[in-house]
Every structure is written in structure tokens, then in C-alpha cells.
């Protein structure tokens, strides 16, 4: 994902991706596999389907806060999704044009957690008394990028992290990683045959050592059969906690999506289709299992 041009949005997305690229080895490993097998010539050829962020559903934080940045850059708020078991809500945002990726923002419904977990999260976020986005110059991309790269609260203790993880691995991930980019997504359908089909694409990566999230099956498919998604198992990082202890935890991962043509365009198999000619949006059942790419049941497989 490399966006050419000098717009503020180009600058922001490239900056976010650079930090993510340097911290998630599977990004470069995936690109190298594709280059070595002549699927692409360089990373810049990859089309990014979407990027995703995790947040805490609290006053001054959560979706309502973070979305302001992308709405300012021309994104349009679209569909709502609810994940009852994981206590999450989410929206996706359509970009101002097809050059840019979709945005997916989720938030944890903190008030649905146990009182102890709520108290732990409150301890780290209590100093945030106003919406932090209000303090950003949204017309200054360096200021916006600084916001993403500098945490809003301090590192947790290992004990707090582990307590949260037992109730909500999503909560533990956010309390440590904060607004770090959770994943980016390769648009598999934009690649050359036969790797424009997710089954063939996954086979190539698995043959070269990529480990996939198998929650709900390796390939998660929407009810209409037109959106197929898979993802790597999150990178494990040896994290330093505020108490001075270190412990391996989940970082970020890479997702892959194949958006099939809508029925009225399914006969145009040899033509390049626009986004509005393919399956749009997301699928709750797919996303529910993609979230688990950072869960211990998956990372222990890597």
C-alpha cells in the first residue's frame, strides 16, 4: 500500500502504513512471496481493500471520536455492525475515491464488561477529560499522524493486561496497543489469475510458511457468497509493561479479501470492474472471526 501524490490523506495513510509495515513481518513476507512468484512486481501494485482500528467505547473515545479524522478527509460513514458475544460495535467508511482504502472502526462496549474490568480501563483513561481529536489540526497531516503514533494513556501493568485478557482479549489488545493500526487488507481480486481467487492465493502463502487464522474456517464467506476473507495469525511481540515485566502478546496481522462481482456484472469476468460493481461493505459473521486473529487460541498456533 503506497499512495502516490501529495494530498494530506496520502501523507497520513503512507505514514500509518510505514509504522505498521516495520512492525508486522508478515506484511513484507507476503509481498516477497508474491514478488518471487511473479504475482506482482512491487509492493506498490497491491490494492488495499481496507484498514482497521480498534477503540474503547468511552466518553471522548471510541468510534465517535476517531471517525472525525476520516470524515474530515472525505470519508462517508456507512453500515453499522454489532457483535453481541464480543461486546463490540463497528462501522465502515467509504473513501472519497477508489484510490484509497475503506476504513473499518470498531469499539468495545466497556459498560458491558465486569465492574473490575471497567475499573481497570477507567484507571488508564481517566485523564482523558475531553475528546482528544478536538486538539488536532486536521488540516495538518503531520499533526494527525502524531496523534496516531503517540499513545493517549500509559502502558498497563502485566497483571491488568492479563486480567482484561481473560474477559475480553479485544480489551487487552487495545489497552496495550492503543490506536495502533490493527490490520491492512490485500484486495486479492485485483491480482492476476489464478491468484485473484482466495483459495489459490491462500495456498501459495501457506506453501511458503504463512499461518492463517482458522476460526470459523480458513476462508470466511458471506451469506451471499460474494465476500470471502482470510487473515494471518497476528504477530507476537515481546511487550514491555509498566511494571518492568515483559511478556509475549498479540500485535497486528494481515487480511486478504476477495470481493466477487455483483450478479448483474458476473459475466464480465475478463474486464476490470469498479468497486460499485463488486460486493461492497462487510459481513458480521466474517468480521467476528477475523477479530480472533489476535486471540491466544490463534497466536499459539504460530
Steps between C-alpha positions, in 0.01 A plus 500: 500500500682807376296805409654732247428871504535780752152522650459502876321167486787344303743623763293364788438156351863457393615599848265254669607224267872564547474449877286188452729358228805522725324324788316215326741260323217322314444816292844485339496120496171495309623760251825308449311177427285680243804660335701176495208324329454784246153584630610863544818692425498721810303582816358809328288278272295365789151649531399555863140397562475651848685585818359449850523660842388381844374743764341517844135605517539770765412871522755696292629180338359227277351517153347845539840649577723318250259522207529880500846472348387295202178694449717812477705333226189433292391157617129417523354305792322186384364184663476410868602159639445347843690208653300391802729231640812716471316812626605704197343750262649614170450715192673510166582813302514542124799695363472819296615307192614149405867587541462471876406209728177460692523562874359262764474631858381285788449579868468297814183560703692554822185541709410137424816366662535397863539776758863400557587522130321834473701629797829390342420676173379809686831521687692534171258729319372724784731788404328533160242761601422628149503357150869488399415547133386854583865583569622388157543731203325273251637707212854417610576135410812499718286594798253222421775242456654612830165427665504140374865443591486637855285314755220668690570303820790324662609139477297258712642264758527137396250409774238740361563381145458136597184567701340681206611228262308235693175691447564675169811445289387799294511719814850378586619563143376861500620585851854408393510590129271806520417647154763298317389380155339159554532371143504582132337289232617383159232508228561152363253545213726772357789255447572302186355152446501253662587691817198727471305218665544474876535121503800514262645806671488336843655180368798696366556676832456186711750316281747773592445493874218748567272385785131580459230572755276193486218625726177425316704343221803635319278687253206690645220539244199733513149361478466616140831336411639823354746602774781264596753592767798340669781629721835411645545421867615816677867565554609429859712771659701488821328791671641711782246593767502793743594270786826420321393148405502370144254255354407379148176653375314535170589783266343552158432283197423503126160434345406388149168565328338384179197703396311319227299677229137584572263267310435754225875525430596136547531437125772766464774264620767635266438866574630716781206588723447810710435473873129565453483197270629268770364394838533800730505542877574234757337198663448460875564125503826542305629789710411322824753226421759737349514676840636176640824536302644659817352246744724258689322199349640613165839650591606185683478321163773717347 
